[in-house]
Amino acid sequence: MARGAGPARRSLRPNNTRRLKIEARHSHSETAGSLSTLLDFADLHSCTLSPNQTAFNDHKPSMPRTVVLPKIRRRRSPLHGYGVFALEPINKNRRIIHYAGELVRNDRAEEREEGYLAEGCIWMFRVNRRWSRDGAVGGNVARFINHSCRPNCWFQVVEQTIWIRASRLIQTDEELTYDYATIGTPSIPCRCRPGCPNWL
């Protein structure tokens, strides 16, 4: 079982075009925030260039835009074990953190997942049909964000980066949650609220 699968990968563009890609540089310790992500030329998927074009054309080069991520912290959770809490208000759709971890082929990820499930944990996050991220190896504080059937966050897969984003305004000291959208045979009872009948 792994956390939700990302969308199917789009086929590569022909050789006569190139794409600008995002360079995401972000890491979170247990106290996270004020760390930034550099985005190349603002648009996430944009700027298809012909072979004779340069990124800057005849204009001065654009400076990378710095996006400051909100402050969050790991604490004991009333839901399960540790959770992650907002240290400031977070607006709807704002990027909060990326789910870090070793990039593992799915055939190897399934073997690891069995061991994690035996401990009652879900650390593997499916990126696409080929790859998963193992939050237990090289992960960050995002792996402690708990599941909820009524979440205040959602996830977005961009290339091989998994972003956790706010699905509504999140208040200071509110615990972050998202729907894991697990795949495979459910084996862990959901603890998002008393009496929740769902399994992960």
WOUR-V738633 format. One record per pair of residues at least 24 apart in sequence whose C-alpha atoms are under 10 Angstrom apart, sorted by the first residue. I is the first residue (numbers start at 1). J is the second residue. If there is no record, write none. Layout:
# WOUR-V738633
I | J
I | J
This chain:
# WOUR-V738633
1 | 109
1 | 110
1 | 111
1 | 112
1 | 113
1 | 114
1 | 116
1 | 117
1 | 122
1 | 123
1 | 124
1 | 125
1 | 126
1 | 182
1 | 183
1 | 184
1 | 185
1 | 186
1 | 187
1 | 200
2 | 106
2 | 109
2 | 110
2 | 113
2 | 114
2 | 117
2 | 122
2 | 123
2 | 124
2 | 125
2 | 126
2 | 127
2 | 132
2 | 133
2 | 134
2 | 180
2 | 181
2 | 182
2 | 183
2 | 184
2 | 185
2 | 200
3 | 122
3 | 123
3 | 124
3 | 125
3 | 126
3 | 127
3 | 132
3 | 133
3 | 147
3 | 179
3 | 180
3 | 181
3 | 182
3 | 183
3 | 184
3 | 200
4 | 124
4 | 125
4 | 126
4 | 127
4 | 128
4 | 132
4 | 155
4 | 179
4 | 180
4 | 181
4 | 182
4 | 183
5 | 125
5 | 126
5 | 127
5 | 128
5 | 129
5 | 131
5 | 132
5 | 157
5 | 180
5 | 181
5 | 182
5 | 183
6 | 125
6 | 126
6 | 127
6 | 128
6 | 129
6 | 131
6 | 132
6 | 155
6 | 156
6 | 157
6 | 158
6 | 159
6 | 160
6 | 162
7 | 126
7 | 127
7 | 128
7 | 129
7 | 156
7 | 157
7 | 158
7 | 159
8 | 127
8 | 128
8 | 129
9 | 127
9 | 128
9 | 129
9 | 130
9 | 158
9 | 159
9 | 160
10 | 159
13 | 48
15 | 50
15 | 51
16 | 48
16 | 49
16 | 50
16 | 51
16 | 52
17 | 47
17 | 48
17 | 49
17 | 50
17 | 51
17 | 52
17 | 53
18 | 47
18 | 48
18 | 49
18 | 50
18 | 51
18 | 53
18 | 54
18 | 55
19 | 45
19 | 46
19 | 47
19 | 48
19 | 49
19 | 50
19 | 55
20 | 44
20 | 45
20 | 46
20 | 47
20 | 48
20 | 49
20 | 55
21 | 45
21 | 46
21 | 47
21 | 159
22 | 46
22 | 158
22 | 159
22 | 161
24 | 98
24 | 161
25 | 98
26 | 69
26 | 97
26 | 98
26 | 100
26 | 140
27 | 97
27 | 98
27 | 99
27 | 100
27 | 139
27 | 140
27 | 141
27 | 142
28 | 71
28 | 72
28 | 73
28 | 97
28 | 98
28 | 99
28 | 100
28 | 139
28 | 140
28 | 141
28 | 142
29 | 72
29 | 73
29 | 74
29 | 139
29 | 140
29 | 141
29 | 142
30 | 72
30 | 73
30 | 74
30 | 75
30 | 84
30 | 140
30 | 141
30 | 142
30 | 144
31 | 71
31 | 72
31 | 73
31 | 74
31 | 75
31 | 84
31 | 87
31 | 141
32 | 69
32 | 70
32 | 71
32 | 72
32 | 73
32 | 74
32 | 84
32 | 86
32 | 87
32 | 96
32 | 97
32 | 140
32 | 141
32 | 142
33 | 68
33 | 69
33 | 70
33 | 71
33 | 72
33 | 73
33 | 86
33 | 87
33 | 88
33 | 96
33 | 97
34 | 67
34 | 68
34 | 69
34 | 70
34 | 71
34 | 72
35 | 66
35 | 67
35 | 68
35 | 69
35 | 70
35 | 71
35 | 97
36 | 65
36 | 66
36 | 67
36 | 68
36 | 69
36 | 70
37 | 64
37 | 65
37 | 66
37 | 67
37 | 68
37 | 69
37 | 97
38 | 63
38 | 64
38 | 65
38 | 66
38 | 67
38 | 68
39 | 63
39 | 64
39 | 65
39 | 66
39 | 67
40 | 64
40 | 65
40 | 66
41 | 65
42 | 66
42 | 67
44 | 158
45 | 158
45 | 159
67 | 95
68 | 95
68 | 96
69 | 94
69 | 95
69 | 96
69 | 97
70 | 94
70 | 95
70 | 96
70 | 97
71 | 96
71 | 97
71 | 172
72 | 96
72 | 97
72 | 141
72 | 142
72 | 172
72 | 173
72 | 174
72 | 175
72 | 176
73 | 141
73 | 142
73 | 144
73 | 173
73 | 175
73 | 176
74 | 141
74 | 142
74 | 144
74 | 145
74 | 175
75 | 144
75 | 175
76 | 144
77 | 144
77 | 145
77 | 146
77 | 175
78 | 175
78 | 191
78 | 192
78 | 193
79 | 146
79 | 147
79 | 148
79 | 175
79 | 177
79 | 190
79 | 191
79 | 192
79 | 193
79 | 194
80 | 144
80 | 145
80 | 146
80 | 147
80 | 190
80 | 191
80 | 192
81 | 144
81 | 146
82 | 141
82 | 143
82 | 144
82 | 145
82 | 146
83 | 141
83 | 142
83 | 143
83 | 144
83 | 145
83 | 146
83 | 147
83 | 175
83 | 176
83 | 177
84 | 141
84 | 142
84 | 143
84 | 144
84 | 145
84 | 146
84 | 173
84 | 174
84 | 175
84 | 176
84 | 177
85 | 144
85 | 145
85 | 170
85 | 171
85 | 172
85 | 173
85 | 174
85 | 175
85 | 176
85 | 177
86 | 170
86 | 171
86 | 172
86 | 173
86 | 174
86 | 175
86 | 176
87 | 170
87 | 171
87 | 172
87 | 173
87 | 174
87 | 175
88 | 170
88 | 171
88 | 172
88 | 173
88 | 174
89 | 169
89 | 170
89 | 171
89 | 172
89 | 173
89 | 174
90 | 165
90 | 166
90 | 167
90 | 168
90 | 169
90 | 170
90 | 171
90 | 172
90 | 174
91 | 165
91 | 166
91 | 167
91 | 168
91 | 169
91 | 170
91 | 171
92 | 152
92 | 153
92 | 165
92 | 166
92 | 167
92 | 168
92 | 169
92 | 170
93 | 153
93 | 154
93 | 164
93 | 165
93 | 166
93 | 167
93 | 168
93 | 169
94 | 153
94 | 163
94 | 164
94 | 165
94 | 166
94 | 167
94 | 168
94 | 169
95 | 153
95 | 154
95 | 155
95 | 156
95 | 163
95 | 164
95 | 165
95 | 166
95 | 167
96 | 142
96 | 153
96 | 155
96 | 163
96 | 164
96 | 165
96 | 166
96 | 176
97 | 140
97 | 141
97 | 142
97 | 155
97 | 162
97 | 163
97 | 164
97 | 165
98 | 139
98 | 140
98 | 141
98 | 142
98 | 143
98 | 155
98 | 156
98 | 157
98 | 161
98 | 162
98 | 163
98 | 164
98 | 165
99 | 125
99 | 133
99 | 134
99 | 135
99 | 139
99 | 140
99 | 141
99 | 142
99 | 143
99 | 144
99 | 145
99 | 155
99 | 157
99 | 161
99 | 162
99 | 163
99 | 164
100 | 125
100 | 133
100 | 134
100 | 135
100 | 136
100 | 137
100 | 138
100 | 139
100 | 140
100 | 141
100 | 142
100 | 143
100 | 161
100 | 162
100 | 163
101 | 125
101 | 132
101 | 133
101 | 134
101 | 135
101 | 136
101 | 137
101 | 138
101 | 139
101 | 140
101 | 142
101 | 143
101 | 161
102 | 131
102 | 132
102 | 133
102 | 134
102 | 135
102 | 136
102 | 137
102 | 138
102 | 139
103 | 127
103 | 130
103 | 131
103 | 132
103 | 133
103 | 134
103 | 135
103 | 137
103 | 138
103 | 160
104 | 130
104 | 131
104 | 132
104 | 133
104 | 134
105 | 129
105 | 130
105 | 131
105 | 132
105 | 133
106 | 130
106 | 131
106 | 132
106 | 133
107 | 131
107 | 132
108 | 132
109 | 133
109 | 134
112 | 136
117 | 187
117 | 188
118 | 187
118 | 188
120 | 187
120 | 188
120 | 189
121 | 188
122 | 146
122 | 147
122 | 180
122 | 182
122 | 188
122 | 200
124 | 182
125 | 162
125 | 180
125 | 181
125 | 182
125 | 183
126 | 157
126 | 160
126 | 162
126 | 182
126 | 183
127 | 156
127 | 157
127 | 158
127 | 159
127 | 160
127 | 161
127 | 162
128 | 157
128 | 159
128 | 160
131 | 160
132 | 160
133 | 160
133 | 161
133 | 162
142 | 176
144 | 176
144 | 177
145 | 175
145 | 176
145 | 177
145 | 178
145 | 180
146 | 175
146 | 176
146 | 177
146 | 178
146 | 179
146 | 180
146 | 191
146 | 192
147 | 176
147 | 177
147 | 178
147 | 179
147 | 180
147 | 181
147 | 182
147 | 190
147 | 191
147 | 192
147 | 200
148 | 176
148 | 177
148 | 178
148 | 179
148 | 180
148 | 181
148 | 190
148 | 191
148 | 192
148 | 193
148 | 196
148 | 198
149 | 177
149 | 178
149 | 179
149 | 180
149 | 181
149 | 190
149 | 191
149 | 192
149 | 193
149 | 196
149 | 198
150 | 177
150 | 178
150 | 179
150 | 192
150 | 193
151 | 175
151 | 176
151 | 177
151 | 178
151 | 179
151 | 180
151 | 192
152 | 176
152 | 177
152 | 178
152 | 179
153 | 177
153 | 178
153 | 179
154 | 178
154 | 179
154 | 180
155 | 179
155 | 180
155 | 181
